Amino acid sequence: MKPEENEKFTDYFGKSVRALSDYLGIGFQIAVSFAFFVLVGYWADEKFGTAPLLLLVGVVAGMIGMVLVLMKVVKNANKKNR
């Protein structure tokens, strides 16, 4: 491998790893926000005996949380591209 090719490969690989870590972080944020609200809804249903009402509220709140995380990510991505 030529030195120029090696430098291009390391640059490309480094950018790929950074992008992968960004996307994994986003996925983790989405999963945690959804799971948190669903588990809180499930716990509240068990505590108050209102099954499945609060679980459904937790699912809706989790979906809203996911949308908010995605909107934040898209907004930051748009700022970077300008």
C-alpha positions as a printed Julia matrix, in Angstrom:
82×3 Matrix{Float64}:
   0.0    0.0    0.0
   1.34   3.42  -0.96
   1.73   6.09   1.75
  -0.94   8.28   0.1
  -3.39   5.38   0.05
  -2.64   4.58   3.69
  -3.35   8.19   4.73
  -6.61   8.22   2.76
  -7.64   4.94   4.37
  -6.92   6.16   7.91
  -8.79   9.42   7.27
 -11.76   7.56   5.83
 -11.71   4.97   8.61
 -11.53   7.67  11.3
 -14.48   9.54   9.8
 -16.46   6.3    9.55
 -15.83   5.42  13.18
 -16.85   8.91  14.33
 -20.05   8.75  12.28
 -20.81   5.27  13.6
 -20.36   6.41  17.19
 -22.66   9.37  16.58
 -25.39   7.12  15.18
 -24.99   4.57  17.96
 -25.32   7.38  20.5
 -28.51   8.61  18.85
 -29.95   5.11  18.82
 -29.07   4.66  22.47
 -30.76   7.96  23.39
 -33.91   6.98  21.52
 -34.04   3.52  23.06
 -33.45   4.79  26.59
 -36.03   7.59  26.32
 -38.68   5.18  25.04
 -37.88   2.43  27.55
 -37.84   4.88  30.47
 -41.35   6.17  29.83
 -42.76   2.71  29.11
 -41.26   1.28  32.3
 -42.52   4.2   34.38
 -46.0    3.67  32.92
 -45.83  -0.05  33.67
 -44.64   0.61  37.22
 -47.4    3.16  37.8
 -50.02   0.71  36.51
 -48.81  -1.93  38.94
 -48.78   0.55  41.83
 -52.19   2.15  41.18
 -53.99  -0.77  39.51
 -54.88   1.18  36.38
 -53.58  -1.3   33.79
 -53.11  -0.62  30.84
 -53.93   3.09  30.98
 -50.65   4.44  32.36
 -48.63   2.01  30.25
 -50.25   3.5   27.15
 -49.55   6.99  28.46
 -45.93   5.91  28.9
 -45.79   4.59  25.33
 -47.13   7.88  23.97
 -44.73   9.88  26.14
 -41.86   7.65  24.95
 -42.81   8.28  21.33
 -42.9   12.01  21.96
 -39.46  11.73  23.59
 -38.13   9.88  20.53
 -39.48  12.56  18.2
 -37.88  15.29  20.31
 -34.51  13.53  20.24
 -34.73  13.1   16.47
 -35.71  16.74  15.99
 -32.7   17.82  18.06
 -30.38  15.61  16.01
 -31.74  16.89  12.69
 -31.48  20.48  13.88
 -27.82  19.97  14.89
 -27.07  18.21  11.6
 -28.54  21.11   9.66
 -26.37  23.56  11.62
 -23.24  21.54  10.8
 -24.0   21.51   7.08
 -24.32  25.28   6.77
